């Protein structure tokens, strides 16, 4: 504006501009690194390689590269990540584990960033929470947070201890984040949250542990099984409220069985008694202070008592050693239909009442549920041979469409490191067993139907039913893949195909447009043998045609492509209309 006392002089005070005619913008502090002040306190950092209010923050490259891989940060000797490793391996998720040693911590910048400036990881799981436990210093935390911001990497953190909480805070507390509940329990407390910080970082937090405690024993009843068959039929027909399965879906429940339970519940037969408990239940395990069962044989201190070293889930028992626990055998000549029918459950299976025998799939679980980790070859032979005889007596083994002859579930997933057991099972035709990552397995108490009626198979529900419905509702909200069940023998064939894919070790590298966050391409590479590597995209994503790229099925919600890779080869798949990779603003 013009100065009244000096008509030819402009007074620019308070305008944010300077110069004879108040047209030159003022930036205070000034723009750095060749940035240009284009408006009051506004720097244009284009072409400078920097960003931020004064062009002092190093800008992202035009294209950001990320390896689609999980980094698991934990501590030396911490065993509660075993379940995570099983999950990652089960889903074929690429991951690295770094055990954070406070006295010899890794160079975070070198760990997180490759020499070419690409991000080595697309997400981070921290268990225990190294930040909250002060196992990382301020510089290390700053480096981690800057990596999250620059690469748009989300973290997942677990808070030790079962401490669900509500989200009410005092009015005097100032928060630097927004907390969104994820999981809420029946008491109204939150057990998991999504935390969004002001600087753009995102992290999921879990306030519970992972426990598998059990209590009262329960034997499933014919009614329980018939109710589950009706429920499976309702699922298929769309009669379950709020849940419609994709076309061609076919769900079944696989039932591993122990034949001795029939002898126990038949008034005409006598069960055999076998000491089949795990070594962790022995008084010596507590008296000697053992704690190696979960950590494993190799991690057990050599100074620990021999019993403790041998009482581990993976101890390879020397061949030909051990004590036989099967002291007497049942009289199989008494396993007549008349005697077996005295057990209501056996009678229902023999008669296929309500489709019990043919509506489920079946497999062996040994005869008495003896833990096989330290079992002798004799014990293992009797356990499987007797159950094979019982399957024949029940007319289950002739039902090849539903019965698995080659694959079984061992008690407590035991005996898989015991050469005597493996030899005994193999001699009886068993060449496959489920592992701890063969999800999902539930004990028969979880099939107990509550709120039902012995004469009405359309009402009542079990924990299994509730759990499956919850999972299916979430899964079908994302994809339209058919949901189909396979008996264990068929799952074995699927796992063999999966084994070939694992040998390929496919890796995925994302190319993200830093300006828009769009994922422009994915490079899929074989780091081992040849395979058809899977690549899943969203419904709106367009995939450019490419030699060796085929679409798997007709799913429109989440299409799956197969990338045909030779050993060691890679292919770049170009995408358009892909969902944005969320990149927080750099300040």
C-alpha positions as CSV (number, residue, x, y, z in Angstrom):
1,X,0.0,0.0,0.0
2,X,1.0,3.6,-0.5
3,X,2.6,5.5,2.3
4,X,0.4,8.6,2.9
5,X,3.5,10.6,3.9
6,X,5.5,9.5,0.9
7,X,3.1,9.0,-2.1
8,X,5.7,7.3,-4.3
9,X,6.9,4.7,-1.6
10,X,5.1,1.4,-0.8
11,X,4.8,0.3,2.8
12,X,4.9,-3.6,2.7
13,X,4.8,-4.1,6.5
14,X,2.6,-7.1,7.4
15,X,1.9,-8.1,3.8
16,X,4.5,-10.9,3.6
17,X,6.0,-9.2,0.6
18,X,8.9,-6.8,-0.1
19,X,10.2,-4.7,-2.9
20,X,9.3,-1.3,-4.3
21,X,5.8,-2.5,-5.2
22,X,5.4,-5.2,-2.5
23,X,5.5,-8.0,-5.1
24,X,8.5,-10.0,-3.8
25,X,7.4,-12.8,-1.4
26,X,9.3,-13.2,1.9
27,X,10.1,-16.6,3.2
28,X,11.3,-16.7,6.8
29,X,13.3,-18.8,7.4
30,X,14.6,-18.7,3.9
31,X,14.4,-21.4,1.3
32,X,17.4,-23.7,1.2
33,X,19.1,-25.9,-1.4
34,X,18.1,-23.6,-4.4
35,X,14.5,-23.6,-3.4
36,X,12.5,-20.6,-4.6
37,X,10.2,-18.5,-2.4
38,X,7.0,-18.3,-4.5
39,X,4.6,-16.9,-1.8
40,X,4.9,-15.7,1.8
41,X,6.7,-18.5,3.7
42,X,6.1,-20.9,0.8
43,X,9.1,-22.5,-0.9
44,X,8.9,-24.2,-4.2
45,X,11.4,-27.2,-4.0
46,X,10.8,-28.5,-7.5
47,X,14.0,-30.0,-9.1
48,X,16.0,-29.4,-5.9
49,X,16.0,-33.0,-4.7
50,X,14.6,-31.7,-1.4
51,X,11.1,-31.1,0.1
52,X,9.6,-29.6,3.3
53,X,8.7,-26.0,4.2
54,X,12.2,-24.8,3.5
55,X,13.5,-27.5,1.1
56,X,15.7,-29.1,3.8
57,X,14.2,-32.6,3.8
58,X,15.7,-35.1,1.3
59,X,12.9,-35.9,-1.2
60,X,11.8,-39.4,-2.1
61,X,13.0,-40.6,-5.5
62,X,10.4,-40.4,-8.2
63,X,9.9,-44.2,-8.0
64,X,10.2,-45.9,-4.6
65,X,11.2,-49.5,-4.6
66,X,10.2,-51.9,-1.8
67,X,10.9,-55.6,-1.2
68,X,7.5,-57.1,-0.2
69,X,9.0,-58.7,2.9
70,X,8.3,-58.7,6.7
71,X,11.0,-57.8,9.2
72,X,10.5,-59.5,12.6
73,X,12.3,-57.7,15.4
74,X,12.7,-59.7,18.6
75,X,15.2,-60.3,21.4
76,X,17.8,-63.1,21.9
77,X,16.2,-66.2,23.4
78,X,12.6,-64.9,23.1
79,X,10.5,-67.9,22.1
80,X,7.0,-66.4,21.8
81,X,7.7,-65.7,18.1
82,X,7.4,-69.4,17.3
83,X,3.8,-69.0,16.4
84,X,4.7,-66.1,14.0
85,X,7.3,-68.2,12.2
86,X,4.7,-70.9,11.8
87,X,2.2,-68.4,10.4
88,X,4.7,-66.8,8.0
89,X,5.9,-70.2,6.7
90,X,2.3,-71.5,6.5
91,X,1.3,-68.6,4.2
92,X,4.6,-68.6,2.3
93,X,5.3,-65.0,3.5
94,X,8.9,-63.8,3.0
95,X,10.4,-62.7,6.3
96,X,13.6,-62.1,8.2
97,X,14.2,-62.4,11.9
98,X,16.6,-60.0,13.7
99,X,17.2,-60.7,17.3
100,X,18.0,-57.3,18.9
101,X,21.0,-57.4,21.1
102,X,21.2,-54.2,23.1
103,X,25.0,-54.6,23.6
104,X,25.5,-55.3,19.9
105,X,22.6,-53.8,18.0
106,X,22.6,-53.8,14.2
107,X,23.1,-50.8,11.9
108,X,19.5,-49.9,11.3
109,X,20.1,-47.9,8.2
110,X,22.0,-50.7,6.6
111,X,19.4,-53.2,7.7
112,X,16.4,-51.2,6.4
113,X,17.8,-49.6,3.3
114,X,19.6,-51.4,0.4
115,X,22.7,-49.7,-1.2
116,X,20.6,-48.7,-4.2
117,X,18.2,-46.7,-2.0
118,X,15.4,-49.3,-2.0
119,X,13.5,-50.4,1.1
120,X,14.4,-53.9,2.2
121,X,11.0,-54.4,3.9
122,X,7.4,-53.5,3.4
123,X,6.2,-54.1,7.0
124,X,7.7,-54.7,10.5
125,X,6.5,-56.9,13.3
126,X,8.0,-56.2,16.8
127,X,7.6,-58.7,19.5
128,X,8.3,-57.8,22.3
129,X,7.9,-54.1,21.9
130,X,11.6,-53.0,21.7
131,X,10.6,-49.3,21.8
132,X,8.4,-49.5,24.9
133,X,10.9,-51.7,26.8
134,X,13.7,-49.1,26.1
135,X,15.8,-51.7,24.2
136,X,16.4,-49.2,21.5
137,X,18.0,-45.8,22.0
138,X,16.6,-42.5,20.7
139,X,18.8,-42.5,17.5
140,X,17.7,-46.1,16.7
141,X,14.0,-45.2,17.2
142,X,14.4,-42.1,15.1
143,X,16.0,-44.1,12.3
144,X,13.2,-46.7,12.5
145,X,10.5,-44.0,12.4
146,X,12.1,-42.2,9.5
147,X,12.1,-45.5,7.6
148,X,8.4,-45.9,8.3
149,X,7.7,-42.4,7.1
150,X,9.8,-42.4,4.0
151,X,8.8,-45.9,2.8
152,X,5.2,-46.0,4.1
153,X,6.0,-49.0,6.2
154,X,3.5,-50.0,8.9
155,X,4.5,-51.8,12.1
156,X,2.7,-54.3,14.3
157,X,3.6,-54.4,18.0
158,X,2.6,-56.8,20.7
159,X,2.2,-55.7,24.3
160,X,3.1,-58.6,26.6
161,X,0.5,-59.7,29.1
162,X,-3.2,-60.1,28.9
163,X,-4.2,-56.5,29.5
164,X,-7.2,-55.5,27.4
165,X,-8.2,-51.9,28.0
166,X,-10.7,-49.2,27.1
167,X,-9.7,-46.0,25.2
168,X,-10.9,-43.4,27.8
169,X,-8.1,-40.9,28.6
170,X,-7.9,-38.0,31.0
171,X,-8.7,-34.6,29.7
172,X,-5.3,-33.5,30.8
173,X,-3.6,-36.0,28.6
174,X,-2.4,-34.7,25.2
175,X,-2.1,-37.5,22.6
176,X,0.1,-37.4,19.5
177,X,-1.9,-40.1,17.7
178,X,-5.4,-41.3,16.7
179,X,-6.4,-44.7,18.0
180,X,-8.9,-46.8,16.1
181,X,-10.2,-50.0,17.8
182,X,-9.8,-53.3,15.9
183,X,-10.9,-56.0,18.3
184,X,-13.3,-55.5,21.3
185,X,-14.1,-58.2,23.8
186,X,-17.4,-59.0,25.5
187,X,-16.6,-56.8,28.5
188,X,-16.2,-53.7,26.3
189,X,-12.4,-53.6,26.4
190,X,-10.2,-53.3,23.3
191,X,-7.6,-56.0,22.8
192,X,-6.2,-54.6,19.5
193,X,-5.9,-51.1,18.0
194,X,-4.7,-49.3,14.9
195,X,-2.6,-46.3,15.9
196,X,-2.0,-43.4,13.4
197,X,0.6,-40.9,14.5
198,X,0.7,-37.2,13.6
199,X,3.9,-37.8,11.5
200,X,2.1,-40.3,9.3
201,X,3.4,-43.5,10.9
202,X,0.9,-46.3,11.4
203,X,1.1,-49.3,13.8
204,X,-1.2,-52.0,15.1
205,X,-1.0,-52.9,18.8
206,X,-2.2,-56.1,20.4
207,X,-2.9,-56.2,24.2
208,X,-3.2,-59.9,24.7
209,X,-1.1,-63.1,24.8
210,X,-1.5,-66.3,22.9
211,X,-2.7,-69.1,25.1
212,X,-3.9,-72.7,24.7
213,X,-5.0,-73.7,28.2
214,X,-7.6,-76.5,28.4
215,X,-9.8,-77.7,31.2
216,X,-12.8,-80.1,31.4
217,X,-12.8,-83.1,29.0
218,X,-15.7,-83.6,26.7
219,X,-16.6,-86.4,24.3
220,X,-18.6,-85.3,21.2
221,X,-22.0,-86.9,20.8
222,X,-24.0,-88.1,17.7
223,X,-26.3,-85.1,18.2
224,X,-23.3,-82.7,18.0
225,X,-22.2,-84.3,14.8
226,X,-25.6,-84.3,13.2
227,X,-26.1,-80.6,14.1
228,X,-22.8,-79.8,12.4
229,X,-23.8,-81.7,9.3
230,X,-27.0,-79.6,9.1
231,X,-25.0,-76.5,9.6
232,X,-22.6,-77.4,6.8
233,X,-25.7,-78.0,4.6
234,X,-27.1,-74.6,5.6
235,X,-23.7,-72.9,4.8
236,X,-23.8,-74.4,1.3
237,X,-27.4,-73.4,0.6
238,X,-27.0,-69.9,2.0
239,X,-29.3,-70.5,5.0
240,X,-26.8,-69.1,7.5
241,X,-27.8,-65.5,8.3
242,X,-25.4,-62.9,7.0
243,X,-23.2,-65.4,5.1
244,X,-23.3,-66.4,1.4
245,X,-20.5,-68.6,0.2
246,X,-19.1,-68.1,-3.3
247,X,-20.2,-70.5,-6.0
248,X,-18.7,-74.0,-6.0
249,X,-17.9,-73.8,-2.3
250,X,-18.0,-77.1,-0.4
251,X,-17.1,-77.3,3.3
252,X,-16.5,-80.4,5.4
253,X,-15.0,-81.0,8.8
254,X,-12.2,-83.6,9.1
255,X,-12.4,-85.9,12.2
256,X,-9.3,-87.6,13.5
257,X,-10.4,-90.4,15.8
258,X,-9.0,-92.6,18.6
259,X,-10.4,-96.1,18.6
260,X,-9.9,-96.8,22.3
261,X,-12.7,-94.3,23.1
262,X,-15.1,-96.7,21.6
263,X,-13.9,-99.5,23.9
264,X,-14.2,-97.1,26.9
265,X,-17.8,-96.3,26.1
266,X,-19.1,-99.8,25.1
267,X,-20.4,-101.9,28.0
268,X,-19.3,-105.0,26.1
269,X,-15.7,-104.0,25.7
270,X,-12.8,-103.0,27.9
271,X,-10.4,-100.2,26.9
272,X,-6.6,-100.5,27.3
273,X,-4.8,-98.2,29.7
274,X,-1.6,-96.6,28.3
275,X,0.6,-94.0,29.9
276,X,0.6,-91.6,27.0
277,X,1.3,-88.2,28.6
278,X,4.0,-85.8,27.4
279,X,7.2,-85.6,29.4
280,X,6.2,-82.1,30.4
281,X,3.6,-83.6,32.7
282,X,6.1,-85.7,34.6
283,X,7.0,-84.5,38.2
284,X,10.7,-84.4,37.1
285,X,10.0,-81.6,34.7
286,X,9.0,-79.3,37.5
287,X,11.4,-80.8,40.1
288,X,14.4,-80.4,37.9
289,X,13.4,-76.9,36.7
290,X,13.1,-77.9,33.1
291,X,12.1,-75.2,30.6
292,X,13.4,-76.5,27.2
293,X,10.3,-78.1,25.7
294,X,9.3,-75.1,23.6
295,X,12.8,-73.7,22.9
296,X,14.1,-77.0,21.5
297,X,16.9,-79.5,21.9
298,X,19.6,-77.3,20.3
299,X,18.8,-74.3,22.5
300,X,18.6,-76.3,25.7
301,X,21.7,-75.6,27.9
302,X,24.2,-78.4,28.0
303,X,24.3,-77.8,31.8
304,X,20.6,-78.7,32.1
305,X,19.8,-82.2,33.5
306,X,19.7,-84.9,30.8
307,X,15.9,-85.3,31.4
308,X,15.4,-81.6,30.6
309,X,17.5,-81.8,27.5
310,X,15.5,-84.8,26.2
311,X,12.1,-83.4,27.2
312,X,11.9,-81.1,24.1
313,X,9.5,-81.1,21.2
314,X,12.3,-81.8,18.7
315,X,14.6,-84.2,20.6
316,X,15.6,-86.9,18.1
317,X,15.3,-90.0,20.3
318,X,18.0,-92.6,19.5
319,X,16.7,-95.4,17.5
320,X,15.7,-98.6,19.4
321,X,15.6,-96.9,22.8
322,X,12.8,-96.2,25.2
323,X,10.3,-98.1,27.3
324,X,7.1,-99.7,25.9
325,X,4.0,-98.2,27.4
326,X,1.5,-100.5,25.7
327,X,1.5,-103.3,28.2
328,X,-1.5,-105.2,27.0
329,X,-3.6,-105.5,23.8
330,X,-7.4,-105.6,23.5
331,X,-9.1,-108.6,22.2
332,X,-10.0,-107.5,18.7
333,X,-12.1,-110.7,18.1
334,X,-14.7,-109.0,20.4
335,X,-15.0,-106.0,18.1
336,X,-18.2,-107.3,16.6
337,X,-21.1,-105.0,15.4
338,X,-23.1,-106.1,18.5
339,X,-20.4,-105.0,20.9
340,X,-19.4,-101.8,19.0
341,X,-23.1,-100.7,18.7
342,X,-23.2,-100.5,22.5
343,X,-21.3,-97.2,22.1
344,X,-23.8,-94.7,20.8
345,X,-21.2,-92.8,18.8
346,X,-19.8,-96.0,17.2
347,X,-23.4,-97.1,16.4
348,X,-24.1,-93.8,14.7
349,X,-21.0,-94.2,12.5
350,X,-21.6,-97.8,11.6
351,X,-25.2,-97.0,10.6
352,X,-24.2,-93.7,9.0
353,X,-27.0,-92.1,11.0
354,X,-27.9,-88.7,9.4
355,X,-24.8,-89.1,7.2
356,X,-22.3,-89.0,10.1
357,X,-19.9,-91.5,8.4
358,X,-20.1,-90.0,4.9
359,X,-20.8,-86.3,5.7
360,X,-17.4,-85.8,7.4
361,X,-13.9,-86.7,6.3
362,X,-11.9,-89.0,8.6
363,X,-8.3,-89.8,9.5
364,X,-6.3,-91.7,12.2
365,X,-5.2,-90.1,15.5
366,X,-3.7,-93.3,17.0
367,X,-5.6,-95.7,19.2
368,X,-5.1,-94.3,22.8
369,X,-3.7,-90.8,22.1
370,X,-0.2,-91.8,23.3
371,X,2.3,-89.0,23.0
372,X,4.9,-90.3,20.4
373,X,7.8,-88.0,21.1
374,X,9.6,-90.6,23.1
375,X,7.6,-93.7,22.1
376,X,9.2,-97.0,21.1
377,X,8.7,-98.6,17.7
378,X,6.5,-101.2,19.3
379,X,4.2,-98.7,20.8
380,X,3.8,-96.7,17.6
381,X,3.1,-99.9,15.7
382,X,0.3,-100.9,18.1
383,X,-1.1,-97.4,18.1
384,X,-1.6,-97.2,14.4
385,X,-2.3,-100.9,13.7
386,X,-5.1,-101.1,16.3
387,X,-6.7,-97.9,14.9
388,X,-6.6,-99.3,11.4
389,X,-8.4,-102.3,12.6
390,X,-11.0,-100.2,14.4
391,X,-11.5,-98.1,11.2
392,X,-12.2,-101.3,9.4
393,X,-14.6,-102.5,12.1
394,X,-16.5,-99.3,11.8
395,X,-16.6,-99.6,8.0
396,X,-14.9,-96.3,7.7
397,X,-11.8,-97.4,5.8
398,X,-13.9,-98.6,2.8
399,X,-15.3,-95.2,2.3
400,X,-12.4,-94.0,0.3
401,X,-14.0,-90.7,-0.7
402,X,-13.9,-89.5,2.9
403,X,-11.2,-91.5,4.6
404,X,-7.5,-90.7,4.6
405,X,-5.3,-93.8,4.5
406,X,-1.9,-92.1,4.1
407,X,-2.1,-89.0,6.2
408,X,-3.0,-88.7,9.9
409,X,-2.9,-86.3,13.0
410,X,-0.5,-87.6,15.6
411,X,-1.4,-86.8,19.3
412,X,-0.2,-83.3,20.2
413,X,1.6,-83.2,16.9
414,X,4.2,-85.6,18.5
415,X,6.6,-88.2,17.2
416,X,7.7,-86.3,14.1
417,X,11.3,-86.3,15.2
418,X,11.2,-89.9,16.4
419,X,12.8,-92.2,13.8
420,X,11.2,-95.3,15.4
421,X,7.7,-93.8,15.2
422,X,8.2,-92.7,11.6
423,X,9.3,-96.2,10.6
424,X,6.3,-97.8,12.4
425,X,3.9,-95.4,10.7
426,X,5.4,-95.9,7.3
427,X,5.2,-99.7,7.7
428,X,1.5,-99.3,8.2
429,X,0.9,-97.0,5.2
430,X,1.2,-93.7,6.9
431,X,3.5,-91.3,5.0
432,X,2.1,-87.9,6.1
433,X,1.2,-86.1,9.2
434,X,-0.1,-82.7,10.1
435,X,2.2,-80.2,11.7
436,X,1.8,-77.3,14.1
437,X,1.2,-75.0,11.1
438,X,-1.5,-77.2,9.5
439,X,-4.4,-75.0,10.4
440,X,-6.9,-75.1,11.8
441,X,-7.3,-77.9,14.4
442,X,-9.8,-78.0,17.3
443,X,-10.4,-80.5,20.0
444,X,-13.8,-82.2,20.2
445,X,-15.0,-80.0,23.1
446,X,-15.1,-77.2,20.6
447,X,-17.8,-79.2,18.7
448,X,-20.1,-79.2,21.7
449,X,-23.4,-77.6,20.6
450,X,-25.0,-75.1,23.0
451,X,-28.5,-73.9,22.8
452,X,-29.7,-76.9,20.8
453,X,-32.3,-79.6,21.1
454,X,-31.7,-83.4,20.8
455,X,-34.5,-83.6,18.3
456,X,-33.9,-80.4,16.3
457,X,-30.7,-80.2,14.3
458,X,-31.3,-76.7,13.0
459,X,-30.6,-74.8,16.2
460,X,-27.7,-74.4,18.5
461,X,-24.1,-73.6,17.8
462,X,-20.5,-74.7,18.8
463,X,-17.3,-72.7,19.1
464,X,-16.2,-74.3,15.8
465,X,-19.3,-73.1,14.1
466,X,-19.0,-69.5,15.5
467,X,-15.3,-69.3,14.6
468,X,-15.8,-70.6,11.0
469,X,-18.7,-68.2,10.4
470,X,-16.7,-65.2,11.7
471,X,-13.7,-66.1,9.4
472,X,-15.9,-66.8,6.4
473,X,-17.8,-63.5,6.8
474,X,-14.5,-61.6,6.7
475,X,-13.0,-63.7,3.9
476,X,-16.1,-63.5,1.7
477,X,-16.1,-59.7,2.2
478,X,-12.8,-59.5,0.4
479,X,-12.7,-62.3,-2.2
480,X,-15.1,-64.5,-4.1
481,X,-12.9,-67.6,-4.2
482,X,-14.7,-70.9,-3.7
483,X,-14.2,-72.2,-0.1
484,X,-13.5,-75.9,-0.4
485,X,-12.4,-78.5,2.1
486,X,-10.1,-81.4,1.4
487,X,-9.4,-84.6,3.3
488,X,-5.9,-85.0,4.6
489,X,-4.7,-87.3,1.8
490,X,-5.7,-84.6,-0.7
491,X,-4.1,-81.9,1.4
492,X,-0.9,-83.9,1.3
493,X,-0.9,-83.6,-2.5
494,X,-1.6,-79.8,-2.2
495,X,1.3,-79.5,0.2
496,X,3.7,-81.3,-2.2
497,X,2.8,-78.7,-4.8
498,X,3.4,-76.0,-2.2
499,X,6.8,-77.5,-1.4
500,X,7.8,-77.0,-5.1
501,X,6.7,-73.4,-4.8
502,X,8.7,-72.9,-1.6
503,X,11.8,-74.3,-3.3
504,X,11.3,-71.6,-5.9
505,X,11.6,-69.0,-3.1
506,X,9.7,-66.3,-5.1
507,X,10.3,-62.7,-4.0
508,X,8.2,-59.6,-4.9
509,X,9.5,-56.0,-5.4
510,X,7.0,-53.1,-5.6
511,X,7.5,-50.0,-7.7
512,X,5.6,-47.1,-6.1
513,X,5.1,-43.7,-7.7
514,X,6.2,-41.3,-4.9
515,X,3.9,-38.6,-6.1
516,X,0.7,-40.6,-6.2
517,X,1.5,-43.7,-4.1
518,X,0.3,-45.9,-7.0
519,X,2.0,-49.3,-7.3
520,X,3.1,-49.1,-10.9
521,X,4.7,-52.6,-11.2
522,X,5.7,-55.7,-9.3
523,X,8.9,-57.6,-10.2
524,X,8.5,-61.3,-9.3
525,X,11.8,-63.3,-9.1
526,X,12.7,-66.9,-8.5
527,X,15.5,-67.3,-6.0
528,X,15.6,-71.1,-6.4
529,X,13.9,-73.5,-8.7
530,X,11.3,-73.0,-11.4
531,X,7.7,-72.4,-10.4
532,X,4.5,-70.6,-11.2
533,X,4.6,-67.8,-8.6
534,X,1.2,-66.4,-7.4
535,X,0.4,-62.7,-7.7
536,X,-2.9,-61.4,-6.3
537,X,-4.3,-58.0,-7.3
538,X,-7.4,-56.0,-6.4
539,X,-10.6,-55.9,-8.5
540,X,-9.9,-52.5,-10.1
541,X,-6.3,-53.3,-11.1
542,X,-5.4,-53.8,-14.7
543,X,-2.5,-56.1,-15.5
544,X,-0.6,-55.7,-18.7
545,X,-0.3,-58.8,-20.9
546,X,3.0,-60.6,-20.4
547,X,4.4,-63.8,-21.8
548,X,4.2,-66.5,-19.1
549,X,1.5,-64.7,-17.1
550,X,-1.9,-66.5,-16.7
551,X,-5.0,-65.7,-14.7
552,X,-6.0,-68.4,-12.2
553,X,-9.8,-68.9,-12.2
554,X,-12.5,-66.3,-12.8
555,X,-12.5,-64.5,-9.4
556,X,-13.3,-60.8,-10.0
557,X,-12.9,-59.6,-6.4
558,X,-9.3,-60.6,-6.0
559,X,-7.8,-62.1,-9.2
560,X,-4.8,-64.4,-8.8
561,X,-2.2,-64.6,-11.6
562,X,0.5,-67.1,-12.0
563,X,3.9,-65.9,-13.1
564,X,5.8,-68.7,-14.9
565,X,9.4,-68.4,-13.8
566,X,12.5,-70.4,-14.8
567,X,15.0,-71.0,-12.1
568,X,16.6,-67.7,-11.1
569,X,14.5,-65.7,-13.6
570,X,12.4,-62.6,-12.9
571,X,9.5,-60.9,-14.7
572,X,8.2,-57.4,-14.3
573,X,4.4,-57.2,-14.2
574,X,3.1,-53.7,-15.1
575,X,-0.1,-52.5,-13.2
576,X,-2.5,-49.7,-13.6
577,X,-5.4,-48.5,-11.4
578,X,-3.8,-50.1,-8.4
579,X,-4.6,-49.1,-4.8
580,X,-2.3,-46.4,-3.4
581,X,0.6,-47.3,-1.2
582,X,0.1,-44.8,1.7
583,X,3.1,-42.5,1.9
584,X,3.1,-40.0,4.8
585,X,4.1,-36.4,3.8
586,X,7.7,-35.5,4.4
587,X,8.3,-32.5,6.6
